[in-house]
């Protein structure tokens, strides 16, 4: 079992393989099929859900997969200070955290959307976007909001606390680690609660515990963080 992404400095690169799909399997399978296909549909896709559902991880995973295939990809998020002009060589446009876009970013996103859906030498271009609410509830300009809701829309769900604990426990046992309730609570209360982040944290703790020849304890977690 695997899942989402790390918000701490020692993250591995997000991928579709290290995302624990859980209740979001349909959305993940959709992204897998699209990134693997060389005959791609231009119908846009929009992912939405609360923080920790894995939206940013999935967008970065798709971006990485496309780049590894040699594709050029446009990327826009709320931290983008200067919006780039649309590039005709892009095969896809990815837009993260659209609910945070200011007026300039919304204008850029709409422009990219229109250009991406304009046929280009028979090669369709895909738009993949993500936000924290369904398209109809986004506080964005009407023309952008309507386009975000035009194609495939997937609501991502955050795993329940019990599900996260069960997956972490199983992952620790598979590594030959004993993960106490105290250490697990410490991890869940002090780090990003999406499962991919926690799985990556567990990976790093496994390596650190092996190097230090110590058991997995809260002081060990603190020591690892002090050494990163």
Phi and psi restraints in degrees (value plus and minus 20) as a CYANA .aco file:
   2 UNK   PHI    -160.1  -120.1
   2 UNK   PSI     147.3   187.3
   3 UNK   PHI    -177.6  -137.6
   3 UNK   PSI    -153.4  -113.4
   4 UNK   PHI     -86.9   -46.9
   4 UNK   PSI    -164.5  -124.5
   5 UNK   PHI    -148.0  -108.0
   5 UNK   PSI     143.8   183.8
   6 UNK   PHI    -117.9   -77.9
   6 UNK   PSI     113.6   153.6
   7 UNK   PHI    -118.1   -78.1
   7 UNK   PSI     -17.5    22.5
   8 UNK   PHI    -120.3   -80.3
   8 UNK   PSI     147.7   187.7
   9 UNK   PHI     -86.9   -46.9
   9 UNK   PSI     -37.8     2.2
  10 UNK   PHI    -124.6   -84.6
  10 UNK   PSI      18.2    58.2
  11 UNK   PHI     -93.4   -53.4
  11 UNK   PSI     126.6   166.6
  12 UNK   PHI    -101.3   -61.3
  12 UNK   PSI     146.6   186.6
  13 UNK   PHI     -88.7   -48.7
  13 UNK   PSI     114.1   154.1
  14 UNK   PHI     -82.3   -42.3
  14 UNK   PSI     120.5   160.5
  15 UNK   PHI    -167.4  -127.4
  15 UNK   PSI     145.3   185.3
  16 UNK   PHI     -90.4   -50.4
  16 UNK   PSI     -42.7    -2.7
  17 UNK   PHI     -97.1   -57.1
  17 UNK   PSI     -49.1    -9.1
  18 UNK   PHI    -122.0   -82.0
  18 UNK   PSI      10.2    50.2
  19 UNK   PHI    -130.8   -90.8
  19 UNK   PSI      99.3   139.3
  20 UNK   PHI     -99.3   -59.3
  20 UNK   PSI      89.7   129.7
  21 UNK   PHI     -89.6   -49.6
  21 UNK   PSI     -65.5   -25.5
  22 UNK   PHI      32.3    72.3
  22 UNK   PSI    -145.6  -105.6
  23 UNK   PHI     -94.0   -54.0
  23 UNK   PSI     -22.7    17.3
  24 UNK   PHI    -123.8   -83.8
  24 UNK   PSI       2.9    42.9
  25 UNK   PHI     -80.5   -40.5
  25 UNK   PSI     -58.7   -18.7
  26 UNK   PHI     -80.8   -40.8
  26 UNK   PSI     -64.3   -24.3
  27 UNK   PHI     -85.5   -45.5
  27 UNK   PSI     -63.0   -23.0
  28 UNK   PHI     -84.8   -44.8
  28 UNK   PSI     -61.8   -21.8
  29 UNK   PHI     -82.9   -42.9
  29 UNK   PSI     -57.1   -17.1
  30 UNK   PHI     -80.5   -40.5
  30 UNK   PSI     -64.9   -24.9
  31 UNK   PHI     -87.9   -47.9
  31 UNK   PSI     -58.4   -18.4
  32 UNK   PHI     -80.4   -40.4
  32 UNK   PSI     -68.0   -28.0
  33 UNK   PHI     -82.4   -42.4
  33 UNK   PSI     -60.7   -20.7
  34 UNK   PHI     -89.4   -49.4
  34 UNK   PSI     -65.9   -25.9
  35 UNK   PHI     -88.2   -48.2
  35 UNK   PSI     -47.6    -7.6
  36 UNK   PHI    -103.2   -63.2
  36 UNK   PSI     -38.4     1.6
  37 UNK   PHI    -105.2   -65.2
  37 UNK   PSI     122.7   162.7
  38 UNK   PHI    -119.2   -79.2
  38 UNK   PSI     -22.7    17.3
  39 UNK   PHI    -139.5   -99.5
  39 UNK   PSI      64.5   104.5
  40 UNK   PHI    -116.1   -76.1
  40 UNK   PSI     120.9   160.9
  41 UNK   PHI     -96.3   -56.3
  41 UNK   PSI     121.0   161.0
  42 UNK   PHI    -104.1   -64.1
  42 UNK   PSI     -18.9    21.1
  43 UNK   PHI     -84.4   -44.4
  43 UNK   PSI     105.2   145.2
  44 UNK   PHI     -89.6   -49.6
  44 UNK   PSI     141.1   181.1
  45 UNK   PHI    -148.9  -108.9
  45 UNK   PSI     117.0   157.0
  46 UNK   PHI    -148.0  -108.0
  46 UNK   PSI     108.4   148.4
  47 UNK   PHI    -128.5   -88.5
  47 UNK   PSI     115.9   155.9
  48 UNK   PHI    -160.7  -120.7
  48 UNK   PSI     135.2   175.2
  49 UNK   PHI     144.8   184.8
  49 UNK   PSI     148.5   188.5
  50 UNK   PHI     -92.7   -52.7
  50 UNK   PSI     148.2   188.2
  51 UNK   PHI     -77.0   -37.0
  51 UNK   PSI     115.7   155.7
  52 UNK   PHI      76.1   116.1
  52 UNK   PSI     -23.4    16.6
  53 UNK   PHI     -99.0   -59.0
  53 UNK   PSI     -37.5     2.5
  54 UNK   PHI      85.5   125.5
  54 UNK   PSI      -4.3    35.7
  55 UNK   PHI     -81.3   -41.3
  55 UNK   PSI     -71.0   -31.0
  56 UNK   PHI     -85.5   -45.5
  56 UNK   PSI     -59.2   -19.2
  57 UNK   PHI     -76.9   -36.9
  57 UNK   PSI     -66.5   -26.5
  58 UNK   PHI     -85.9   -45.9
  58 UNK   PSI     -59.0   -19.0
  59 UNK   PHI     -86.0   -46.0
  59 UNK   PSI     -62.1   -22.1
  60 UNK   PHI     -85.9   -45.9
  60 UNK   PSI     -55.9   -15.9
  61 UNK   PHI     -84.0   -44.0
  61 UNK   PSI     -63.7   -23.7
  62 UNK   PHI     -85.6   -45.6
  62 UNK   PSI     -63.2   -23.2
  63 UNK   PHI     -77.5   -37.5
  63 UNK   PSI     -65.9   -25.9
  64 UNK   PHI     -83.3   -43.3
  64 UNK   PSI     -64.5   -24.5
  65 UNK   PHI     -81.7   -41.7
  65 UNK   PSI     -62.0   -22.0
  66 UNK   PHI     -87.6   -47.6
  66 UNK   PSI     -62.6   -22.6
  67 UNK   PHI     -82.6   -42.6
  67 UNK   PSI     -58.4   -18.4
  68 UNK   PHI     -86.4   -46.4
  68 UNK   PSI     -42.4    -2.4
  69 UNK   PHI    -107.7   -67.7
  69 UNK   PSI     -19.2    20.8
  70 UNK   PHI      70.1   110.1
  70 UNK   PSI      -9.8    30.2
  71 UNK   PHI    -103.5   -63.5
  71 UNK   PSI     129.5   169.5
  72 UNK   PHI    -116.6   -76.6
  72 UNK   PSI     113.9   153.9
  73 UNK   PHI    -152.7  -112.7
  73 UNK   PSI     116.2   156.2
  74 UNK   PHI    -107.8   -67.8
  74 UNK   PSI     119.1   159.1
  75 UNK   PHI    -150.5  -110.5
  75 UNK   PSI     112.1   152.1
  76 UNK   PHI    -158.8  -118.8
  76 UNK   PSI     111.3   151.3
  77 UNK   PHI    -161.1  -121.1
  77 UNK   PSI    -199.7  -159.7
  78 UNK   PHI     -88.7   -48.7
  78 UNK   PSI     -35.6     4.4
  79 UNK   PHI    -111.2   -71.2
  79 UNK   PSI     -24.7    15.3
  80 UNK   PHI     -91.3   -51.3
  80 UNK   PSI      92.1   132.1
  81 UNK   PHI    -101.7   -61.7
  81 UNK   PSI     -58.9   -18.9
  82 UNK   PHI    -140.6  -100.6
  82 UNK   PSI      91.9   131.9
  83 UNK   PHI     -92.5   -52.5
  83 UNK   PSI     114.1   154.1
  84 UNK   PHI    -102.5   -62.5
  84 UNK   PSI     134.8   174.8
  85 UNK   PHI     -89.4   -49.4
  85 UNK   PSI     129.9   169.9
  86 UNK   PHI     -83.2   -43.2
  86 UNK   PSI     114.8   154.8
  87 UNK   PHI    -124.6   -84.6
  87 UNK   PSI     101.6   141.6
  88 UNK   PHI     -83.8   -43.8
  88 UNK   PSI     -38.2     1.8
  89 UNK   PHI    -105.3   -65.3
  89 UNK   PSI     -27.3    12.7
  90 UNK   PHI     -84.9   -44.9
  90 UNK   PSI     120.0   160.0
  91 UNK   PHI    -119.6   -79.6
  91 UNK   PSI     -32.3     7.7
  92 UNK   PHI    -176.3  -136.3
  92 UNK   PSI     136.8   176.8
  93 UNK   PHI    -145.9  -105.9
  93 UNK   PSI     105.3   145.3
  94 UNK   PHI    -135.1   -95.1
  94 UNK   PSI     111.4   151.4
  95 UNK   PHI    -151.9  -111.9
  95 UNK   PSI      94.6   134.6
  96 UNK   PHI    -124.8   -84.8
  96 UNK   PSI     130.1   170.1
  97 UNK   PHI      31.8    71.8
  97 UNK   PSI      28.9    68.9
  98 UNK   PHI     -81.9   -41.9
  98 UNK   PSI     -44.1    -4.1
  99 UNK   PHI     -86.4   -46.4
  99 UNK   PSI     -35.0     5.0
 100 UNK   PHI    -120.3   -80.3
 100 UNK   PSI     -19.0    21.0
 101 UNK   PHI     -85.9   -45.9
 101 UNK   PSI     116.3   156.3
 102 UNK   PHI    -102.6   -62.6
 102 UNK   PSI    -198.9  -158.9
 103 UNK   PHI     -81.5   -41.5
 103 UNK   PSI     -59.1   -19.1
 104 UNK   PHI     -87.1   -47.1
 104 UNK   PSI     -61.7   -21.7
 105 UNK   PHI     -88.0   -48.0
 105 UNK   PSI     -54.9   -14.9
 106 UNK   PHI     -85.3   -45.3
 106 UNK   PSI     -60.8   -20.8
 107 UNK   PHI     -82.0   -42.0
 107 UNK   PSI     -63.9   -23.9
 108 UNK   PHI     -82.6   -42.6
 108 UNK   PSI     -65.8   -25.8
 109 UNK   PHI     -80.8   -40.8
 109 UNK   PSI     -63.0   -23.0
 110 UNK   PHI     -83.2   -43.2
 110 UNK   PSI     -63.2   -23.2
 111 UNK   PHI     -81.7   -41.7
 111 UNK   PSI     -65.2   -25.2
 112 UNK   PHI     -82.7   -42.7
 112 UNK   PSI     -59.5   -19.5
 113 UNK   PHI     -81.1   -41.1
 113 UNK   PSI     -69.6   -29.6
 114 UNK   PHI     -81.1   -41.1
 114 UNK   PSI     -65.4   -25.4
 115 UNK   PHI     -87.3   -47.3
 115 UNK   PSI     -57.2   -17.2
 116 UNK   PHI     -84.6   -44.6
 116 UNK   PSI     -53.6   -13.6
 117 UNK   PHI    -109.6   -69.6
 117 UNK   PSI     -20.4    19.6
 118 UNK   PHI    -102.8   -62.8
 118 UNK   PSI     100.9   140.9
 119 UNK   PHI     -73.5   -33.5
 119 UNK   PSI     118.8   158.8
 120 UNK   PHI    -156.7  -116.7
 120 UNK   PSI      86.1   126.1
 121 UNK   PHI      24.1    64.1
 121 UNK   PSI      20.8    60.8
 122 UNK   PHI      55.8    95.8
 122 UNK   PSI     -16.9    23.1
 123 UNK   PHI    -128.2   -88.2
 123 UNK   PSI      88.5   128.5
 124 UNK   PHI     -89.6   -49.6
 124 UNK   PSI     129.2   169.2
 125 UNK   PHI    -137.5   -97.5
 125 UNK   PSI     123.6   163.6
 126 UNK   PHI    -121.7   -81.7
 126 UNK   PSI     125.2   165.2
 127 UNK   PHI    -135.6   -95.6
 127 UNK   PSI     102.2   142.2
 128 UNK   PHI    -140.0  -100.0
 128 UNK   PSI     101.4   141.4
 129 UNK   PHI    -151.7  -111.7
 129 UNK   PSI     141.2   181.2
 130 UNK   PHI    -165.8  -125.8
 130 UNK   PSI     125.9   165.9
 131 UNK   PHI    -175.1  -135.1
 131 UNK   PSI    -198.8  -158.8
 132 UNK   PHI    -115.7   -75.7
 132 UNK   PSI     -16.8    23.2
 133 UNK   PHI    -167.2  -127.2
 133 UNK   PSI     139.8   179.8
 134 UNK   PHI     -81.3   -41.3
 134 UNK   PSI     134.9   174.9
 135 UNK   PHI     -70.7   -30.7
 135 UNK   PSI     -63.4   -23.4
 136 UNK   PHI     -83.0   -43.0
 136 UNK   PSI     -42.7    -2.7
 137 UNK   PHI    -118.3   -78.3
 137 UNK   PSI     -21.0    19.0
 138 UNK   PHI     -93.4   -53.4
 138 UNK   PSI     116.8   156.8
 139 UNK   PHI    -110.1   -70.1
 139 UNK   PSI      49.5    89.5
 140 UNK   PHI    -146.6  -106.6
 140 UNK   PSI     149.8   189.8
 141 UNK   PHI     -78.4   -38.4
 141 UNK   PSI     125.0   165.0
 142 UNK   PHI     -79.0   -39.0
 142 UNK   PSI     -60.8   -20.8
 143 UNK   PHI     -88.4   -48.4
 143 UNK   PSI     -53.9   -13.9
 144 UNK   PHI     -93.7   -53.7
 144 UNK   PSI     -63.3   -23.3
 145 UNK   PHI     -80.6   -40.6
 145 UNK   PSI     -61.8   -21.8
 146 UNK   PHI     -86.9   -46.9
 146 UNK   PSI     -54.5   -14.5
 147 UNK   PHI     -92.3   -52.3
 147 UNK   PSI     -54.7   -14.7
 148 UNK   PHI     -83.8   -43.8
 148 UNK   PSI     -48.4    -8.4
 149 UNK   PHI    -116.4   -76.4
 149 UNK   PSI     -13.4    26.6
 150 UNK   PHI     -95.9   -55.9
 150 UNK   PSI     -55.0   -15.0
 151 UNK   PHI    -124.0   -84.0
 151 UNK   PSI    -152.6  -112.6
 152 UNK   PHI     -98.2   -58.2
 152 UNK   PSI     109.9   149.9
 153 UNK   PHI    -145.6  -105.6
 153 UNK   PSI     105.1   145.1
 154 UNK   PHI    -143.6  -103.6
 154 UNK   PSI     109.1   149.1
 155 UNK   PHI    -112.5   -72.5
 155 UNK   PSI      96.1   136.1
 156 UNK   PHI    -107.2   -67.2
 156 UNK   PSI     118.4   158.4
 157 UNK   PHI    -129.4   -89.4
 157 UNK   PSI     120.0   160.0
 158 UNK   PHI    -100.8   -60.8
 158 UNK   PSI     118.7   158.7
 159 UNK   PHI     -84.3   -44.3
 159 UNK   PSI     126.8   166.8
 160 UNK   PHI     -87.2   -47.2
 160 UNK   PSI     137.2   177.2
 161 UNK   PHI     -75.4   -35.4
 161 UNK   PSI     -64.5   -24.5
 162 UNK   PHI     -84.3   -44.3
 162 UNK   PSI     -54.9   -14.9
 163 UNK   PHI     -89.5   -49.5
 163 UNK   PSI     -61.4   -21.4
 164 UNK   PHI     -82.6   -42.6
 164 UNK   PSI     -63.4   -23.4
 165 UNK   PHI     -84.0   -44.0
 165 UNK   PSI     -61.4   -21.4
 166 UNK   PHI     -84.4   -44.4
 166 UNK   PSI     -62.1   -22.1
 167 UNK   PHI     -88.8   -48.8
 167 UNK   PSI     -61.1   -21.1
 168 UNK   PHI     -82.2   -42.2
 168 UNK   PSI     -63.2   -23.2
 169 UNK   PHI     -80.8   -40.8
 169 UNK   PSI     -65.2   -25.2
 170 UNK   PHI     -84.6   -44.6
 170 UNK   PSI     -61.7   -21.7
 171 UNK   PHI     -85.0   -45.0
 171 UNK   PSI     -59.1   -19.1
 172 UNK   PHI     -85.5   -45.5
 172 UNK   PSI     -64.3   -24.3
 173 UNK   PHI     -82.6   -42.6
 173 UNK   PSI     -56.1   -16.1
 174 UNK   PHI     -85.2   -45.2
 174 UNK   PSI     -45.4    -5.4
 175 UNK   PHI    -111.9   -71.9
 175 UNK   PSI     -20.6    19.4
 176 UNK   PHI      57.8    97.8
 176 UNK   PSI       3.4    43.4
 177 UNK   PHI    -124.3   -84.3
 177 UNK   PSI     125.1   165.1
 178 UNK   PHI    -118.4   -78.4
 178 UNK   PSI      96.4   136.4
 179 UNK   PHI    -126.1   -86.1
 179 UNK   PSI      84.3   124.3
 180 UNK   PHI     -92.4   -52.4
 180 UNK   PSI     141.1   181.1
 181 UNK   PHI     -80.4   -40.4
 181 UNK   PSI     -55.2   -15.2
 182 UNK   PHI     -86.3   -46.3
 182 UNK   PSI     -65.2   -25.2
 183 UNK   PHI     -86.7   -46.7
 183 UNK   PSI     -60.4   -20.4
 184 UNK   PHI     -83.0   -43.0
 184 UNK   PSI     -62.5   -22.5
 185 UNK   PHI     -82.9   -42.9
 185 UNK   PSI     -59.1   -19.1
 186 UNK   PHI     -81.3   -41.3
 186 UNK   PSI     -64.4   -24.4
 187 UNK   PHI     -83.1   -43.1
 187 UNK   PSI     -65.1   -25.1
 188 UNK   PHI     -89.8   -49.8
 188 UNK   PSI     -50.3   -10.3
 189 UNK   PHI    -107.9   -67.9
 189 UNK   PSI     -37.9     2.1
 190 UNK   PHI    -138.9   -98.9
 190 UNK   PSI     -25.2    14.8
 191 UNK   PHI    -149.1  -109.1
 191 UNK   PSI     149.8   189.8
 192 UNK   PHI     -71.7   -31.7
 192 UNK   PSI     112.7   152.7
 193 UNK   PHI    -110.8   -70.8
 193 UNK   PSI     -21.4    18.6
 194 UNK   PHI     -90.1   -50.1
 194 UNK   PSI     125.8   165.8
 195 UNK   PHI     -85.4   -45.4
 195 UNK   PSI     -54.6   -14.6
 196 UNK   PHI     -81.3   -41.3
 196 UNK   PSI     -60.3   -20.3
 197 UNK   PHI     -83.3   -43.3
 197 UNK   PSI     -63.2   -23.2
 198 UNK   PHI     -87.9   -47.9
 198 UNK   PSI     -57.1   -17.1
 199 UNK   PHI     -86.4   -46.4
 199 UNK   PSI     -58.3   -18.3
 200 UNK   PHI     -87.2   -47.2
 200 UNK   PSI     -60.2   -20.2
 201 UNK   PHI     -80.1   -40.1
 201 UNK   PSI     -62.5   -22.5
 202 UNK   PHI     -83.4   -43.4
 202 UNK   PSI     -60.2   -20.2
 203 UNK   PHI     -77.6   -37.6
 203 UNK   PSI     -67.5   -27.5
 204 UNK   PHI     -87.4   -47.4
 204 UNK   PSI     -57.0   -17.0
 205 UNK   PHI     -85.1   -45.1
 205 UNK   PSI     -58.5   -18.5
 206 UNK   PHI     -78.8   -38.8
 206 UNK   PSI     -69.2   -29.2
 207 UNK   PHI     -84.5   -44.5
 207 UNK   PSI     -62.1   -22.1
 208 UNK   PHI     -87.2   -47.2
 208 UNK   PSI     -61.7   -21.7
 209 UNK   PHI     -83.7   -43.7
 209 UNK   PSI     -57.3   -17.3
 210 UNK   PHI     -86.4   -46.4
 210 UNK   PSI     -63.2   -23.2
 211 UNK   PHI     -86.8   -46.8
 211 UNK   PSI     -59.4   -19.4
 212 UNK   PHI    -103.5   -63.5
 212 UNK   PSI     -31.4     8.6
 213 UNK   PHI      34.9    74.9
 213 UNK   PSI      27.8    67.8
 214 UNK   PHI    -148.7  -108.7
 214 UNK   PSI     137.9   177.9
 215 UNK   PHI     -98.4   -58.4
 215 UNK   PSI     144.3   184.3
 216 UNK   PHI    -100.5   -60.5
 216 UNK   PSI      86.9   126.9
 217 UNK   PHI    -153.6  -113.6
 217 UNK   PSI     149.3   189.3
 218 UNK   PHI     -82.4   -42.4
 218 UNK   PSI     -63.4   -23.4
 219 UNK   PHI     -78.3   -38.3
 219 UNK   PSI     -53.7   -13.7
 220 UNK   PHI     -85.8   -45.8
 220 UNK   PSI     -61.3   -21.3
 221 UNK   PHI     -79.6   -39.6
 221 UNK   PSI     -65.4   -25.4
 222 UNK   PHI     -83.4   -43.4
 222 UNK   PSI     -61.0   -21.0
 223 UNK   PHI     -84.2   -44.2
 223 UNK   PSI     -59.9   -19.9
 224 UNK   PHI     -83.5   -43.5
 224 UNK   PSI     -63.4   -23.4
 225 UNK   PHI     -83.4   -43.4
 225 UNK   PSI     -54.9   -14.9
 226 UNK   PHI     -89.4   -49.4
 226 UNK   PSI     -39.9     0.1
 227 UNK   PHI    -122.2   -82.2
 227 UNK   PSI     -13.2    26.8
